[in-house]
Amino acid sequence: MQAKDRVGRRLRRLGIALIALSAATACSGDVVTRGNLPDAELIAEVEPGRDTREDVVDKLGSPSSISTFMDQRWYYIGHKTRYFAFFEPEVVERSVFVVAFDDTGMVQNASLYTLEDGVIVDPISRTTPTEGNELTILQQFFGNLGRFPGVGEQN
């Protein structure tokens, strides 16, 4: 009888340990990488005054975005985000590599911006007032009675 009790206790302990382990791993954070995040060594190879657009594409690949006006700037944008259970996602790493070209297609300037260089923008939350009356649901319902022609009537 004692042997069965010992085996039963061991199985219960094992079961509790497995449940605790699975609960702990279920809430572990996932890190997701999005965008084009080139290596620092590849970024260092881009030299202003020496490289062309084709050289940059060969080294870094296609850009994430191209400036709207006359194709003078290329942006390589990437970020890593950590997701943990139901909490708000946390941005772990963000980088924006900007390559500016002159009119001949040569690299004029190359700059790397990281998460620390970012500025938090606080949008204005004001609302624009509207003209007219504020009507309740009942006023809207009863205000429309008699405004529409009945069945078979024509205006």
Stockholm file with secondary structure:
# STOCKHOLM 1.0

chainA/1-155         MQAKDRVGRRLRRLGIALIALSAATACSGDVVTRGNLPDAELIAEVEPGRDTREDVVDKLGSPSSISTFMDQRWYYIGHKTRYFAFFEPEVVERSVFVVAFDDTGMVQNASLYTLEDGVIVDPISRTTPTEGNELTILQQFFGNLGRFPGVGEQN
#=GR chainA/1-155 SS CHHHHHHHHHHHHHHHHHHHHHHHHHTCCEEEEEECCCCHHHHHTCCTTTCBHHHHHHHHCSCSEECTTTTCEEEEEEEEEEECTTSCCEEEEEEEEEEEECTTSBEEEEEEEEGGGCCCCCCCCCCCCCCSCCCCHHHHHHHTTTSSCCTTCCC
#=GC SS_cons         CHHHHHHHHHHHHHHHHHHHHHHHHHTCCEEEEEECCCCHHHHHTCCTTTCBHHHHHHHHCSCSEECTTTTCEEEEEEEEEEECTTSCCEEEEEEEEEEEECTTSBEEEEEEEEGGGCCCCCCCCCCCCCCSCCCCHHHHHHHTTTSSCCTTCCC
//
